[in-house]
Amino acid sequence: MRTPLSASTTLLTVRTLRIAFGHNHPVVDGISFAVGHGEIVALVGESGSGKSLTARAILGLLPDGAAATGEIAVDGTDILGATDTELNRLRGSKVALIFQDPQNALNPVRRVGWQLREAIRAHRRVSAADAERLAVELLDRVEIPDPALRVKYYPHQLSGGQKQRVAIALALAGEPDLLVADEPTTALDVTVQAEILALLDRIRHRTGMGVLLITHNMGVVAQYTDRVLVMQAGRIVETGDTHSLFDTPTHPYTRALLGAVPRLPEQPGTTAPVAESATPAILEFDAATVTYPARHGQPAFRAVESVSFTIHRGEVLGLVGESGSGKTTLGRIATGLEPVTAGRVLVDGRDLAALTSRRLRGLRRDIAVVPQDPATSLDPRLTIAASIREPLDVHKVGTPGERRQRVLHLLDAVHLPADFAGRFPHQLSGGQRQRVALARALALRPRLLIADEPTSALDVSVQAEVLTLFTEIQRDLGFACLFISHDLAVVHQVADRVAVLRSGSVVEVGPVETVFTNPRRSHTRALVDAVPSPDPARRISPAPQQPAVAV
C-alpha cells in the first residue's frame, strides 16, 4: 500500500484544454485546473457543459471525431501526446475511471473474482494464486462483507451498493494515483450513497489517491470535496475551496446552481397535523401482498407485505425507501401490471383483481406513468408530436384535428415551444425529454399519475425546473400522484404525505413535514440522516482540509 502524499504535490494538470468536433464550436473551451494527491475535487455543471468529455480526455478516451489541444498531464505523463500503447499502460496504473452505472462496467456472465483477477494481472506480474489472494484483499479494502465468499459471486447476486464497491475495487486493482469518478452514486439510495462516498474518502486519506468527482448532487459536493470547479458551456466559470464557494459564490451560474438545490427542513414543522382528506380515494392499498413463487432452486420471495395506504384526489404521496424495498413493485401494482397474491388494490373504488381484461384496459385510461428515463420510453423513430399523441390515437379520443390541438396545448402546458412538435427525442436535452414524458402522461387527463424516479437523472437546475412545473400542473389539474423517489429532499418539495418502505413493508406514513423532521422509526431517521446536506459547515465527520493546488 502506498504511503499517503501531501496534496501540495500536483497529480493532475490540465492547461487550456480545448475539445471540438470538426470545425464546430468547442465543447470544452480552454479550461485549466489541477488535482493534488489526497485531494477530492468536484467538477459540477449541467448536462452538455463538457464534464464527462473532460473526464474521457484525461484517460485518453475521446470519442471518434473529437480533437483535443492544450495539455493534460498525470503525474508528469503527457496524455494528449501519448501513443495507444502508452495510454494502455497508463490506464489503471496511473489513472482509473469509475462509471456511473456498475451494470455497464461488470461482465454479467463472469464471477466477480475472475473480473478482479483479470484487472490485477493486466497491471502486475503475479501468479494465479496471488491474483486470487489480491482479489479478496481488494474486496476487503472496499469493505464488502465476507470477501472470500463474495469473490465467487456473479454481479446479479450483489446489491446495487455492492456492485458499485466491486466497480471501485476494479478501478483500484492497478493502484492508480488518480481516480476519475463520473456520477458514481447517482443511481444509489441515500444510505448506500453515503457509504460509498465515505469509503472513497477513507481510501484517499489512506493511500494519497487524488479524486476528480463529477456529480450534479451539490449535497455530495458540500460533504465530501475539498475544492469545486463549476463548468458552464465548456468553460470553468468559478473555482474555489468548497467552504468558500458555498458561502460566497461569485458567478451568477454558481448562485443559480446552489439556489436550485432541494433541501430537507432542519427544524420540526409547526403546522398542525394534516387531517384525513374528505375527497374521494383514487388509489387504495389494503393489506396488499406480493409473493414470488420458488423457482430454479430459489426459495419463494415476498416483495411486498401487507401494505396499506390511501391516496386521495389532488394529493401527492411520496414513496421512499432503499433499493429492493418494493417501491417500483408498488408502482406496477397500482397500474395493474403486477397482481397481488393477497389483499386488495382499488383504483377509483374498483378492485383491480375483480376487473375483466376489458374493464382493466378501460381503467388504465385514468392511470398514467412518468418514467425515470424518457430516453428509453420515447420511440426514437417518432416525432415529439407523435409520441404525445399516441395515447390519444390508441384510445381514439377526438378527431385528428382535435388531437393535434391537444398536442399543442400539452406542449404549452409543459413550457415547450410549438415547433418542438416536429423534432425527435435525440434532438432534445434530458430535461426537455422529461417534459415531453410528462405531456404524454397527461394526454388522456388521468386521475392518477405514477411518477417513478422522474428527476433522478437530471441536473440540479433542470430538476428544479421540472419539479416546479410538475407542482404547477398537478395543482391546476388536481390529479392524484404516487411519487416514487430515493431523494428525500425532492419528495419533501412535491409531496403532501410520505410513506417509508423497508423490506416490502410500510414502516411509517404521515405528513411529509412531520415524518422528515420528527420521524418515529429508526429506519426513517437513518434515511433522513444519510441525506448529504448542501452546507459544508454541517459535515458530519469533517475530513482534513487540503491546500489548494494552483495551476
N, C-alpha and C positions, 0 to 999 in steps of 0.2 A: 504493500500500500504506500502511495506517495506521501511525503511529508507536506502538510499544508503550506502554501506560499502566501506571501502578503499580496493584497490587491494592488499594491503600488507597482507590481510587475505587470506590464501590459501583456495581455494574452492575445486579444483580437484587435486589429487596427483596420478600420475602414476609412478611406480617404476619397472624397469627391467621386463616389460610386455613381455611375450612370448606367441604366439598363434601358434599352429600347428595342422595339421590334421594327426592323427595316428603317424607313425614314419617318416613322410616326413620332409623335411627341413622346419623350422618355417616360416610362412608367416609374422609374426611380431616377431622381433628378439631382445628382451631385451631393449625396449625403455623406457625412463624416461622423464617426463615433468610435469608441473603444470600449473593451471589456477587460477587466483585470482578473487575475487569479483570485478565486474565492469570492467573486462578486456575482450577484444576480442583477442583471439589467433588463428592464421591461421595454418592449417595443410595442406601442399601442397605436391604434388608429382604425378608421373604418375599412371595410372590405374594399379592395381596389386601391388602397393607399400605397401598396408596394411592400408590405411587411413580409409576406411569405416569399415573394420573389427575392427579397434581400437575403432571407434565410437560405434559399436554394443557392444563391450566388456564393455564399460563404462555404458551402460544401461542393461547389463546382458542379451543380446540378441544374443549371438553367435549361429551360425547355428549348426545343428547336426553334430557330428564328430569332432568339434573344441574343443581343450583343451587349457586352459589359465593358466599360472603360473605367479607369481610376485605379484604385489599389485596395486589395484585400489581403491581409497577412495574418496568419495564425501562428503565433509563437515564432515569428520571423520568416515563415514559409510563404512564398507568393502563391496565391490561389489562382488568380486570373491568368498567370503565365505558365501554370503547371501543365504537364502532359497528363494523358489519361492514366498512365502507369503511376505517375507521382501522386495523382489525386486518389487512386485506389489505395495506395499505401497510406495516404494521409487520413482518409475516412475511417473512422472507428478508432484509430490510434491517437490522432490529434484532435479531431472534431467529430462529433456524432450527433444524430438527429433523433428526437422523439416525436412520433407522429401524433396527430390529434386523435385518430381512431386506431387503437391497437388491433382491431379486427383486420385492418389492412396491412399491418406490419407483421402479423403472426401467420404462419402457414397452418391452415386448419387440419391438414392431414398428417402433420408431423408432431411428435411429442415435444413438450417444452424443452426437455433435456437435449434432444437432438439439435434443436434450433440454437440453443446456447452453445453446445459443443462446436457447431459449425462456425459460429461467430468468434469463439475463442481461438480456434485453430486457424482462422483467417488472419489473425494478427500475431499469434505466438506459436513457436515450435514446441509443442508439448505432446506427450503420449496420450493415447485414448483414455487410460486410467486417470491421468492428471486432468484431462479435459472434463471428464465426468466429475471429478472432485471440485474443480473450479466452477462448474455449472451449479453445483449445490451451494457453493460458497456465494456465488452471485445472487441466488435466490434468497440466501440468508441475509446478504447485505441489503437487499431491498425489502427485507422484513416480511417475507412470505412465510407463514407458519408451516411447520413440517416440510422444510425444503427437500429433504431426501425422498419424501413421498411425492410432492408436487412436481418434481422434476420428471416424473413418469407420466404426468397428466397430458391430455390434449387441451388446446385452448378452450374448447367448448365446455370443459369440465371446471373452468375457473370463472369467478365472478368478474364483473367489469373492472373493479379496482385491482384485482389480482392480475388480470391481463395487462393492465397498464403498468403494473410493477414488473411484469415479465418484459414488457417493451423497454422499460428503463434498464433492466438487467442486460438486455441485448445491447443497448447503447453503451453500457459501462464495460462490456466484455473486453474492449481494446484499451481500457483505462485512458479515455480521452481527456485532454486538458480542457476542452470546451464542449459544452452540451448546448445544442440549439433545441429548444422545446417549443413546438408550434401548436398552441392551443392544447396542451396535454391533459387538461381536466374539463374541457367544455361539456363532454357528454356524461360526466360523472355526477353522482349525488353530492350534496354539500358535505356530508360526513366523510365520504371516500375522497373527495377533492381535498379536504383538509389534511387527510392522512398522506396523500401523495405529495402535496406541496411541502408539508413538514419533513417528509422523507428527503426530498430534493435539498431542502435547507440543511438538513443534517449531513448529507453526503458532501455538499460543497464546503462545509466547515471542516469536515473530517479529512477531505482529500485535497482541498485547494482548487477544485474544479471551478471554472467560470461557467455561468449560465446566461444565455440570451433567451429570455422568456417572452414569447409572442402570445398575447392574450387580449380579449376585449372585456375581461372581468376586472373592473377597477378596484374591487374589494381585494382580489388576489394581489394586485399590484401594491396596494397600500400595506398589506400584511407581510409580504414576503420579499420585496425587492429593495435594492439599495439605491438605484437610480432609474430614471424613466426617460425614454425617448418618445416623443409624441410625433407621429407621422401623419401628414395630410397631403393627398395628391402627389405622392412621390417625394416629398420633402420633409425633413425634420424641422418642425416649426417651433419646438420648445424642448429643452432638456434640462435636467437638474436632479438633485438628490430627492428621494421620494417625499420626505417630510416637507421640504421647501416647495416642491411643485404642487402638492396637495393643499398646502396652507396659503400660498400666494401665487397661483397660476397667472402668467402674464399674457399669454396669447388667447384671443377670443375662442379659438377652436378648443383649446385645453379647458377653458372655463365651461364651454358648452358640453364637452365630454363629461366632466365631473358633475355638472348640473343635471345630466340625464340619468345618473345612477339611481336606481330604485333602492330605497333604504327601509330597513325594519324600524319600527318605533323603538325608542330607547327607554321610555317610561310607560308604566301601565296606563291604559286609557282611562279617562274619567267619565266616558259616556255610559249611560245606563245600558244594561243588557238588552240585546235585540229580542223583541217579542216574536213569538211564532207568527209567521206570515198568515194573513187571512185570505190571501189569494189562492187559487186552486193549485194543487200539486201537479207539476208537469212530469217529474221523474221521482219514483219512489222505489228504494231498495228495501225489501222486507226479509231479513234473515237470509239474504242471497248467499249461496254457497256454490263453488265450482270445484269439482274434484276430477282430476285427470286419471283414468284407469291405469293399472300396471301394464307395461308393455316392454318388450325387448329386454326382459330381465330387470327392468327398473320398477321400483315399488310405486304404488299409487301416490299421487301428489295433490294436495289440497292447495289450490292457488288463491282462493277467496273463501273466507269462512264467516258465515253468519253476519254479513254486512247489512246494516240498516241506516239509511238516512233519506232525507227528502229534499228536493229542490222545487221551489215554488215559482210561479210565473214572475218574470222580471228579476229573478235572483241569480247571482253568480256564486257557485260553491267551488272553492278551491280544493283540490285533492293533492296532498303532498305525501311523500314517503320515499324510502330508498328504492333502488332497483330491485326488482323481484318482490316488492311489497304487494303488487296486484293492481297498480294504478291503471295501466293500459288494459288489463283484463276487464276492469270495471267499465272502462270506456267502450269496449267491444260488447259487453253485456247490454249496456244502455242502448246500443244501436241494433240489438237483436242478432249480432254476428256471432255471439257466444252464448249458448244456452246455459242456464243454471241447472245444477243437479239437485238442489234443494232450495226452498224459499221461493220468493216471488220478486219479479221486477215489473212495475207498472209504469207505462208512459201514457200520460193524459187519462189515467184511471183504467187503462186496459192492460190486462196481464199478457205480456209478450208470449209466454208459453202456451196460452189458450187461443192464440190467433192462428187462423189458417195462413198459408203462404201468401194468398192473395191479399188478405187484410193486413198482413205484416208489411207487404210491399207498399200498400197504401199509407200505412202509418209512417213509413220511412220518409215520406214526403215532408213530414213535420220535424224530421231529425236531420241535422247536417253536421259535418265533421270538418274541422280545420286541422290539417296535418302538421306535423313537426317540420317536414322538409317539402315545400311545394315544388321543388325542382324534380322530385320523383313522382309527384302526384299529378302534375300537369303534363299532358301529352305534348311532347316537343314538336309534333307534326301539326298541331292545331294552333291557330291564331288565338290571341287572348280573348277576342270576342267569341270564338267558337267554344273555348274552354268554359267561359262563364255561361254561355247559352245552353251548353249540353244538358244540364238538368231540366231546363225548360223544354228542350226538344224531346228528351226521353219521356217526360210525363205529358207531352203535347199540351203545354199551357199556352193559351193565346194564339194569335195569328203570327206568321213570320214577322210582320211589321211590328207587332206589339213586343215580340221577343227582342228585336233589335233595339227598340226604345228602352226596354228593361235593362239590356246590357249597358247602354249609355248612362242610364240612371245609376246603375250599380257602380260603374267606373267613377262617376261623380261622387257617389257616397263614400268611396274609399280614397278619394282625393287623387285620382289618376286622370290625366288628360284624355279626352275622347279619342285622340289619334293613336293611343295605345292599343285600341281595338284591333288594329291590323298588324301588330307586332307579334313575335313569337317569344316563348319563355326565355330562350337563351339571350334575348336582347334586353332583358330586364335585370335589375340588381336583385339581391336577395330580399331586401325589404319590399321592393315593388312586386316581386312574385308572391310574397306573403299577403300583400294587399289583394292581389288577384284571387288567391285562395280564399280569402275572406269574402270577396264579392261573389265568387262561385257558390260558397256555402250559403249565402243569403239569397240566392236566386229564387228559391221557392218559398221565401218568407217563413222559415222554420220557427217552430215554437220552442225547440230545444237544440242547443249547439253544444257539440263535444269538441273542445279545443285541447289537443294532446301535445304539450310542449310547443306551442305555436311560435315562441320567440327565442328558444334556447340557442338557435344557430345564428342569431342576429347580433350585430354590433350594438353597443350600448345606446348610441344615439338613435339608430334605426329602431331598436327595440322600444325606446321611449315613444317614438312617433307612432308605431303600430299599437302599442298599449293605449295611448291616448285616443287613437282612432277607434279601437275596439270599445273603449268605455263610452265614447260618444254614441256610436251606433247601437250598442246594447241599451243605453238609456233611451234612445229615440224609438227603437223598435220593440223593446220590452221582452225579448226572448229570454228564456232560462238558459243557463250555461253551466256545464261541468267543465271546469278549467283545471287541467292536469299539468303539473309542473314540479320540477325539483328545485326551482328558485323561489324561496320563501318570500323574498322582497317583492318579486313580481306578483305573487299571489296576494300579498298584502295590499298592493296597489289596485288590483282589479276586483277582488272578491268581497262579498258580504260576509260569508261564513267560510270556514275551512274544516275539512275532515283530514285527520292524520292517520295514515295506514302504516301498519307494521306486520310483516309476515302474513298478509292477507286479511288482517282484522283491523277494524277501526278502533283506535285506542283513545281518540279524543275528537270531539266535534263541537264547534261553537262559533261565536262571532270572531272574525279574524283578528281584531284588535286584542280581544281578551285572550285568545289562545296563544298569540305570539308574545304578548307581554307578561302574561301570568299563566303559563302552561301548568296543567295539573299532573301530567305524566312525565316521567323522567326521559322517556324517548323523545317527546316533543321538545323538552328542554335541550336535549343533546342536539337535535336538528337545528334549533334556533342558535345555540352556542357555536355551531360549526360554520355558520354563515360568516364569510370574511367581511369585516367592517371596512367601508371605504374611507377609513381615517387612520393614518399611520400612527397617530398618538395612542390608539387603542389596541396596539399589538398585544396579544395575549402573552407571548413569550418573545420579547424583542430580541432579534439577532444582533450580534455585534455589528456596528456600523462600519462600512468600508469607505476609505477615502476615494473621492472621485478620481478617475483616470483621464487626463487631458489628452486630446488628440494632437 
